[in-house]
């Protein structure tokens, strides 16, 4: 999934830095972090906490197969997790790029 996201975002013109660990220090400013939330919920919350510590103030998108397409409680779920947006897997390239564009704008 990470490789696919990197390909989609790179092809769209975004500069991408992939990594398995959210706390790895990056070079320069990070504009957006996309994470995969897994169950149980406590582990997902811990992951968000680690990312917030590593990248304070950076917008976050959480992906999960647990959210379900058309999640009617997406806003509440995002608030509970402490992320800007949630998106269900499977997802489409268009939906992801639209969400990213809305959150951080077009690629530089």
N, C-alpha and C positions, 0 to 999 in steps of 0.2 A: 504494500500500500504506500509506503514511504517513497519508493522509487517512482511509482505512478504519479503521486502528488508532485514530486520534484520535476518530473517530465512536463506535466501540465503547466505548472507555474513558470518553468524556464521557457517553454514554448510560447507562453503568453508575454514574456519579456521581463518577468520578475527575477531578481537575483535570489537564489535559493541556497540555503545552507542546511543540509539535512543532518540529523544526528539522533542516536538512540537515547541519549541522556539529555534531559532538558537543562541540567545544571552546568553543562560544559560551557566554559567561557567562550564567547564569540568575539571576533574582531569587529569593532565598530558598533554602531547602533543597530538594534533589531527592530524592524517595523511591525512584525506580526509573528506570532507563534501559533502553529497548528499542532494540536495534540490529539492522540487517540485515548479516549477514556474507556477503561475496562472495568469490569465488575470484580469484586464488590465495590460499592460506592465509596467506602472509606479510602480505598486505594486511589480512586480517581480524584478525590478531594486532596489527598496527600500529594499527588502529582501536580495538581494545580498550585498548591502551596509552594512546592519546590520551584516551579516555573516563575511564580510571582516573585520569589526571593531572588532568583537568578536574573530576571528581566522585569524589574519593577516598572509599572506604568505601560507596559507593552500590551497591545490588544491580543486577546486569545480567542481562538476558535477551537471548540471541542468536537471531535468526531466520535461516533459510536454506533454500532449496530444495535445497541440497546435503546436508542432514542426512538426509532421507528420513523418511517417517512410520514410527512405531514403532521409532525408532533404538534398537537394543539397547545401544549404547555411549554413550548420551546423557550419563551421568555422567562418563565418561572424556573425552568431547569437551568438555564444559563445563569440566572441570579443565584440559585442555590449552589451551583458549582463555582461561581465567582469568575465566569468567563463572559466575553462579549456576545458570543453566538454559539449555538449548538447546531450541528448538522448531522443528519442520519446517514449511515452507510447502509446500503450502497448509495453513492452519490454520483452526480454527473459533473463533468468538467465545467459545463456552462453554469450550473448552480453554484459551484465552488468559486469560480472566477467572478461571478456576479456579487457574491457575498464579500469576497476580498476587496473588490473594487469599491463597494459601498463602505467598507470599513477603513481602508487606507488609500483609496484612489488608484489611478492607473500606475503601471510600472514607470520608473524613472528612466 
